[in-house]
Amino acid sequence: MLLQSSAAAALLALALPAGAQLRLPQVPQVPVPNLPAVRDLTESAQRVRETLAPRDLIGLRARTIRDLLQRHGDALEADPAGAPAVRGEVVALSPSAAALAAARAEGFTVAREETLEGLDERAVVLRAPAGMTAAQALQRLRAIDPHGTYDFNHLYLGGGATPAGRVPSLSKGAAETSTPSNAPAQPQRPKLGLIDSGVDLRHPALRHADVRSFGCGGKRVPSAHGTAVASLLVGRARRFAGAAPGAALYAADIYCGEPTGGAATQLLAAFAWLARERVPVINVSLVGPPNAALERVVKTLAARGHLIVAAVGNDGPAAPPLYPAAYPEVIAVTGVDARDRVLPEAGRGPHVAFAAPGADMLVAVSGSDDLAPARGTSYAAPLVAGLLALAASGGADAVALLKRDAIDLGPPGRDPIYGHGLVAQALRVDPIALRDAVAR
């Protein structure tokens, strides 16, 4: 279905069949801001790595989840494996009328229900009877309806460290044009999907972007993670560009600043929206546990031709696989540093499909005009997704062509560390190189 990127080429050309060629948009083609002198970044790339690379990776995630549960214990609880989930809730995917009647007879109530238009599914959230944990409720519902799809309303969290340090003020002394978020997408533009936290469209690197928003009742709730990932997808400013700055971005905020943000039900609703909008490539830089409802929706989307790209996560090589990246239908992406070495915190396994830059790179910072260094597999996945979206608009088999152009970094062939190899190498914007370029 799609076409490829040439990681070795300076401008990363994408080759179409029959000699036609699609290239990444030149940066910039519209009025863009001038970077002033960059603040002296005395922290070298090595120091950034040392600051952001966690040492006890699995323990770090466990502590993060424990803190989350302690802060919001009234709304959240842990499943038997320790993963966070919405307290007392079980998600049922398209349960039969008989199954719902049997659940009600056992004391369950329907907390809410949503038609997942575009997926031909219905998500029903069942609340457990008083005194019953979500784990007990799930066990009971699966016994009542053994052929149904039931699971916890799990939470999915970002797969990358918060950007740190600054390259200040992209916008001083210049203005940029922007496309209203409600304007019709240009037909020739590739479509890119993003499921994450909110995007700060006021950032200079994103003001030009054609962004369609979903979630939060129409409100914008900008966040560091979503803004950073969006900038790597469609961002554009002088000396900085995402993988597909000309694409129309369909951005779903599944967090909205709420304690239960990132729940499986919100993820399913976002997938349904992107299916309705016929978005061919969807980036999910989020990680969490396996979930029966999520797995079923992922299989449906993949069967319909959608490409789902996800970060493998940052729990380290010894950690169990994280989802949705570990589903076989998903294109799982790991991260490498400036020396093309896999990040020590990156997950590993047979599901890893590609490696892309995930450290020693810049992203947009929410709430400012700045760029900042970022690290994590969250920031590698959007580079792969952007290249695939450009390719999707050409009609060739992009995944196959991306495999062909990948730089093999591990043992010959696909391996559990780098997958098929490194792509998007030319898309990494190095903070040290940018500082030196502006200083000249």
C-alpha positions, 0 to 999 in steps of 0.5 A: 500500500505504501512507499519508503524513506531513504535514511541515507539521503540528505533530504530523505527522498521517498521513491514511488513506483514507475520512477515517480518520486515523492520528497519530504517537504523542503524546510521551510516553504512558508514564512518561518521564525528566525532563531536568535542566538541560542542560550549556551547549552553547557549540558552536552549530549552526553550529560543529557543522556546521563540526566534522563536515562533511568538506572532502575528502569522497571523500578522507575515505572513501578514507582511512577504507577504507585505514585499515581495510584496514591494520588488518585486512589479514589479514582484508580486501582491496580489490576492483579499485575499492578497496572493502573486501571479505573476503579471498579470499572470493566470494559465490555466490547459489544456485549449481547443483550443477554449478557448485559441482562445477566450482568445486571441481574448480578448487580452490575450497572452500566456506567456509560456506553459509547458507539464506536462508529467507524469500528462497528463496535460498542464500548460499554463500561460496567460498574461493579457492585459495592464491595467488589474490586475490578478484578473480581468483577472481571472474573465474574463477567467472564464467567457469565459470558465466556465468549464476550470481550471484557477487560479492565479499563486500563490506563496507558502512559507516555513512553518518554522522559519530559523534555529538559533544557531549552533552545529558546524563543523560536518566534521572536521577530517573525510571524507564521501563517497558520491553518485554522483547525476547522478548515477542510484538510487539503485533499493532497495532504497525507493524513496522520493520526496521533493518540496522546495528550493535548497539543499546544498549537500556539508553539511556533513550530506548530502554528502552521499545522493543519490539525483536527482535534478530538476529545476533551469536549472540544477544549484544548488541554495542551501537554508536554508529551503530546506537543513534543510528539506532534512536533516530530510528526508535523512541526516546522520552523527554521532548522527544525522539522518533523517527519511530515510537516505538510501532513494533516494531523488528526490529534486525539487527546485522551488525557484532558488533564484528568486523573483517569486520562489515558483509559482504555475506553478513551483510547478505543474512542480515539481509534474509532474517530480516526477510523471514521476519518480514514486516517491511514497511519496512527501514532501511539507513543503510549504504553500499558498492559495487554487489554482484550478490548484494545487488542480486538480494535487493533486487529480490526484496524489492521485488517482494514489497512490502517498502520498503527505505529507505537513506541516499545516503551522505556522499561529496559531490556529485561521488562515484559513487552508493553502494549499496544506495541507488542501486538503483532499487527502494530509497528513497534519502534525503538530508539537510538542515540546520536551514535546509533546505539539502542537506548539502554532503557528501550524495550526489546523483543521479537515485536520490535520492527524499526529503530529511529532517533530517540535521543540527542534530539529536539522537540517543541515545548508546550507553553513556550516558544522553545525547543528542548532535548528529549529522550525516549521511544515516544520520540522515535515512533512519530518519525517512523509514523511520519515517513509511513504517512508520506508513503501512504499517500503514494499507494506503494507498500511503505512498510516493505520499502522501509524495511528495504531502506533500513540500516541493519544495526544488529545481527543480519536480518531482523533482531529483537533490539533494532528490528529491521534496522534504523530509519529516519536517521536524517530527521534527528535535530541535534541540540548541540549542532543547532547551537553551533549553527546559530552561533556562526 
